[in-house]
Amino acid sequence: MLSEKLHVALNEQMNYEFYSAHAYMAMAAYCTDQNYDGFANFFLVQAEEERFHAMKFYNFLSDMGYRATVSGFEHPENEFNSLLHAFKTGLSHEKEVTRRIYNLADIALDEREHATMAFLKWFIDEQVEEEASFENLIRKIERIENDSNAIFMLDTELAARSFTPDNEA
């Protein structure tokens, strides 16, 4: 049985995951506007992943016998002055998601709510991957700076990215 504190926190995280999808849509829109279609695809796939994450929280709450409550959220950042700025904003966002997931795990651990602890382990592992992905792309973008050929190659590489939900997730 979930405490009110944990129920509210899980619900807030579900809504934050939906917000995350909007934040990545804003980054994709910036990239599309700058004719970086591959980079835009990266962020569109990222948005799709975030909606998947939100639905995992939705389904977990429902499976535990609790109602998920959908709420509104602030407008995400829409103005970026470079690809690097967009990706650094994405990394900062993922670090906030990690902080929030750790907070949820701390609450579940304090309350000895084992089902929630098991559920959150997937997200903890996922956040390691998410942050590493952004850090790797930031290093690449910093390395290539204004090399239009290298940017084109990375843009082409990112255009091939797709989302396949983990069946075990």
C-alpha positions in Angstrom: 0.0 0.0 0.0 1.3 3.4 -1.0 1.5 6.2 1.5 -0.1 9.5 0.5 3.4 11.0 0.3 4.6 8.3 -2.1 1.3 8.4 -4.2 1.6 12.1 -4.7 5.3 11.9 -5.5 4.8 9.1 -8.1 2.0 11.1 -9.6 4.1 14.2 -9.8 6.9 12.2 -11.5 4.4 10.9 -14.1 3.4 14.5 -14.9 7.1 15.5 -15.0 7.7 12.8 -17.6 4.9 14.3 -19.7 6.6 17.7 -19.3 9.9 16.2 -20.4 8.3 15.1 -23.6 7.2 18.7 -24.2 10.7 20.0 -23.4 12.2 17.6 -26.0 9.6 18.6 -28.5 10.7 22.2 -28.1 14.3 21.2 -28.7 13.2 19.3 -31.8 11.3 22.3 -33.1 14.5 24.4 -32.7 16.5 21.9 -34.6 13.9 21.6 -37.4 13.9 25.4 -37.7 17.6 25.3 -38.2 17.4 22.5 -40.8 19.0 19.9 -38.5 16.5 17.2 -39.2 18.6 14.4 -37.7 19.1 16.3 -34.5 15.4 17.0 -34.5 14.8 13.3 -34.8 17.0 12.7 -31.8 14.8 14.9 -29.7 11.5 13.6 -31.2 12.6 10.1 -30.2 13.6 11.4 -26.8 10.0 12.9 -26.5 8.5 9.5 -27.4 10.6 7.8 -24.7 9.5 10.3 -22.1 5.8 9.7 -22.9 6.6 5.9 -22.5 8.1 6.7 -19.1 5.1 8.7 -18.1 2.8 5.8 -19.0 4.9 3.4 -17.0 4.1 5.6 -13.9 0.5 5.8 -15.0 0.2 2.0 -15.3 2.1 1.4 -12.0 -0.2 3.7 -10.1 -3.2 2.0 -11.6 -1.8 -1.5 -11.0 -1.2 -0.5 -7.3 -4.9 0.5 -7.1 -4.3 4.3 -7.2 -5.6 6.9 -9.6 -3.2 8.8 -11.7 -4.0 12.5 -11.8 -2.9 14.4 -14.9 -2.0 18.1 -14.4 -0.7 21.0 -16.4 2.8 22.2 -16.4 4.9 25.3 -17.3 6.0 26.0 -20.8 9.3 24.4 -21.6 12.3 26.5 -22.8 11.8 27.2 -26.5 14.8 29.4 -27.3 18.2 28.0 -28.0 21.2 29.7 -29.5 23.0 26.6 -30.8 22.9 22.8 -31.0 25.3 22.8 -28.1 22.9 24.9 -26.0 20.0 22.6 -26.8 22.0 19.5 -25.8 23.3 21.1 -22.6 19.8 22.0 -21.7 18.8 18.4 -22.3 21.6 17.1 -20.1 20.6 19.5 -17.3 17.0 18.3 -17.7 18.1 14.6 -17.4 20.1 15.4 -14.3 16.9 16.9 -12.8 15.0 13.7 -13.7 17.7 11.6 -12.0 17.5 13.8 -8.9 13.7 13.3 -8.8 13.9 9.5 -9.4 16.5 9.3 -6.6 14.1 11.2 -4.3 11.3 8.8 -5.2 13.6 5.8 -4.4 14.6 7.4 -1.1 10.9 7.8 -0.1 10.1 4.2 -1.2 13.2 2.9 0.8 12.3 4.9 3.9 8.7 3.5 3.7 10.0 0.0 2.9 7.6 0.0 -0.1 9.3 -2.9 -2.0 7.1 -2.9 -5.1 7.9 0.7 -5.7 11.6 0.1 -5.1 11.6 -2.6 -7.7 9.7 -0.5 -10.1 12.1 2.5 -9.7 15.2 0.3 -10.3 14.4 0.4 -14.1 14.3 4.2 -14.0 17.6 4.4 -12.1 19.3 2.3 -14.7 17.6 4.2 -17.5 18.9 7.6 -16.1 22.5 6.4 -16.3 22.0 5.7 -20.0 20.2 9.0 -20.6 22.9 11.1 -19.0 25.6 9.2 -20.8 23.9 9.7 -24.1 23.7 13.4 -23.7 27.2 13.7 -22.4 28.5 11.8 -25.4 26.7 13.9 -27.9 27.8 17.1 -26.1 31.5 16.0 -26.4 31.0 15.2 -30.1 29.4 18.6 -30.8 32.1 20.4 -28.8 34.8 18.5 -30.7 33.4 19.3 -34.2 32.5 22.9 -33.4 31.7 24.6 -36.7 32.9 21.8 -39.0 29.9 21.6 -41.4 30.9 18.2 -42.8 31.1 16.7 -39.3 27.8 18.3 -38.2 26.2 16.9 -41.4 27.6 13.4 -40.6 26.3 13.5 -37.0 23.0 14.9 -38.2 22.7 12.0 -40.6 23.6 9.5 -37.9 21.0 10.9 -35.5 18.3 10.7 -38.3 18.5 6.9 -38.0 17.6 6.8 -34.3 14.3 5.2 -33.4 12.4 4.2 -30.3 11.6 0.6 -29.6 10.0 0.1 -26.2 11.7 -2.4 -24.0 9.2 -5.3 -23.6 10.6 -6.1 -20.2 10.2 -2.5 -19.0 
